[in-house]
Each structure stands twice: as C-alpha cells, then as structure tokens.
C-alpha cells in the first residue's frame, strides 16, 4: 500500500492565521463602532436642526408681531426676552445654554408653554438693539469629543445658528409704514 502522508499545519502557520484573522476582525469592529457613533451624532444634529427651525419660526412670528421687546440678563448666561403684543398678551422666552422655554402669558396667567431643548451642547447669547428695535440671538456650537467636553482651541466657539429679527416688522407693514 502506497499511502501519501498528509501534512498538518504547523504551529507557526496556525498562529499567523489567527493573528491576521483577529486583526481584520478588530479593524472591522472599530469601523462599525465609529460608523454607529457618527450615525447617532448625525441623528442628534438632525434633531437639533428640527428644534431650531421650529423655534426660529415661532420667535420670528412673535417678534414681528410684538409692539415692544425687552431683554434681561439673569444670573450667568441666562436671558429673559419679553415680547409684548397689542392684545395685552406677551411671550416670555427664557434662554439658557441647553434649553429655550417660551411662555405665552396673559397678565399673570400662563396660556401655553413650549420647550426647545438641544441634544448637543450649545452656548446662547441674546442681544437687543434699540434703533430699530432688533433682537439678535446667536447659538454657538460647543466643541466636544467622544469622551466629553474638549477644551476649545479659540476663545469663542464656532457659530451654529444666528437670528436677527426686527421687532414689529409685520405691524409696520400692515400699518403701511413699509412699502414693498
């Protein structure tokens, strides 16, 4: 009987195959993990965009209909923007870094309340100029890393969104003070 002898894998060949296989598996797992993080970050950004566009429609309508606007800066970086309308109602916006709260008031009674909350960290500044009465609201993006908050490389974080709205613009247009 003439049998050929089968050769087995050597230990060196087995170890080489295992190390290459584990390297490929770890690289693919890292790529999957990174893509999942990027997808969740994009989803948070999309939700923030939706919140901002709903907020900008609401505040634009309110400021354009307002007959008077006043701004107070509370403790720290919290602002209170009060918009008074001709029908004796007012809209009060409480602005802080992670939340903008809108209360619709009639006298001391609250009629409605809306919340606009950001999922990614933001920094809010509100300014009110007097001639013409214009509200400027700026949201800055706070730089972050995967493991928490990073130290910014410059003194001011990058601008995420900015609104500049003239108070009473729709009232002036209806009254005929503004021509097209």
Secondary structure, DSSP 8 states (H G I E B T S, - for coil): ----------HHHHHHHHHHHHHHHHHHHHHHHHHHHHHHHHHHHHHHHHHHHHHHHHHHHHHHH-SEEEEEE-STT-EEEEEE-TTSEEEEEEE-SSEEEEEEEETTEEEEEEEEE-SS-EEEEEEEETTTTEEEEEEEE--EETTEE---SSSS--EEEEEEEETTHHHHHHHTSS--
